Each structure stands twice: as C-alpha cells, then as structure tokens.
C-alpha cells in the first residue's frame, strides 16, 4: 500500500537504458514518461493495462492510464 496518496517520482533509471517518471493521484498511477537511450520497442504494463511503445532514442513518450 502506498503511504502517499498523491505524488511523483522523476527521472529514475530502469534496466535496459530507460529513464522513467511516474505520477499518481488517490494512490493510483495516472501517467508515466519513458525516455530510451536507444531506439526500441518495449511493452509498458501498469496495473494490467498493456501498451506497446515504439521509443526513439532521447525522445520522451508519455503514457496516460485510465482506471
């Protein structure tokens, strides 16, 4: 369980060469921004919602999550 109902994490590094930022409200994720070090195609999965991301190196891509 999250201790903070609203908040964000900015620019953490993920395995494989990605920088990720996440925002949440009312204890649920609402958006994420992923930036890749190199061009790649990766799945983005959050609470069962899956999207395929076609990332270009250095270009942030934003994902909105609806629940």
C-alpha positions as CSV (number, residue, x, y, z in Angstrom):
1,X,0.0,0.0,0.0
2,X,1.3,3.5,-0.9
3,X,1.8,5.8,2.0
4,X,1.4,8.9,-0.2
5,X,-2.0,9.3,-1.9
6,X,-0.6,11.8,-4.4
7,X,2.9,12.2,-5.6
8,X,5.5,11.6,-8.3
9,X,8.9,10.0,-8.9
10,X,11.1,11.8,-11.5
11,X,13.9,10.5,-13.7
12,X,14.7,7.1,-12.2
13,X,16.8,4.8,-14.3
14,X,15.3,1.4,-15.4
15,X,17.2,-1.6,-16.6
16,X,17.9,-1.6,-20.3
17,X,18.7,2.1,-20.7
18,X,15.4,3.9,-19.8
19,X,14.6,6.9,-17.7
20,X,11.1,6.8,-16.2
21,X,8.9,9.4,-14.4
22,X,5.6,8.4,-12.8
23,X,2.7,10.5,-11.3
24,X,-0.1,9.2,-9.1
25,X,-3.3,10.5,-7.6
26,X,-5.5,8.9,-4.9
27,X,-3.0,6.1,-4.6
28,X,-3.2,5.1,-8.3
29,X,-0.8,5.8,-11.2
30,X,-2.1,8.2,-13.7
31,X,0.8,8.9,-16.1
32,X,4.3,7.9,-16.9
33,X,7.0,9.3,-19.2
34,X,9.6,6.9,-20.6
35,X,12.8,8.0,-22.4
36,X,15.0,5.4,-24.0
37,X,18.8,5.7,-24.5
38,X,18.4,3.9,-27.9
39,X,15.5,3.2,-30.4
40,X,13.5,0.3,-29.0
41,X,10.1,-1.4,-28.9
42,X,9.0,-2.4,-25.4
43,X,5.8,-3.3,-23.6
44,X,4.6,-0.8,-20.9
45,X,2.4,-2.6,-18.4
46,X,0.8,-0.9,-15.4
47,X,-2.0,-2.5,-13.3
48,X,-2.8,-4.9,-16.1
49,X,-3.1,-2.3,-18.8
50,X,-0.5,-3.1,-21.5
51,X,0.7,-0.9,-24.3
52,X,3.5,-1.4,-26.9
53,X,5.8,1.6,-27.0
54,X,7.9,2.4,-30.1
55,X,10.6,4.6,-28.4
56,X,13.0,6.8,-30.3
57,X,16.4,7.5,-28.6
58,X,16.2,10.6,-26.4
59,X,12.5,11.4,-27.2
60,X,10.2,11.2,-24.1
61,X,7.0,9.4,-24.6
62,X,4.1,10.0,-22.3
63,X,1.5,7.4,-21.2
64,X,-1.8,8.2,-19.6
65,X,-3.5,5.5,-17.6
66,X,-7.3,5.4,-17.0
67,X,-9.0,3.2,-14.4
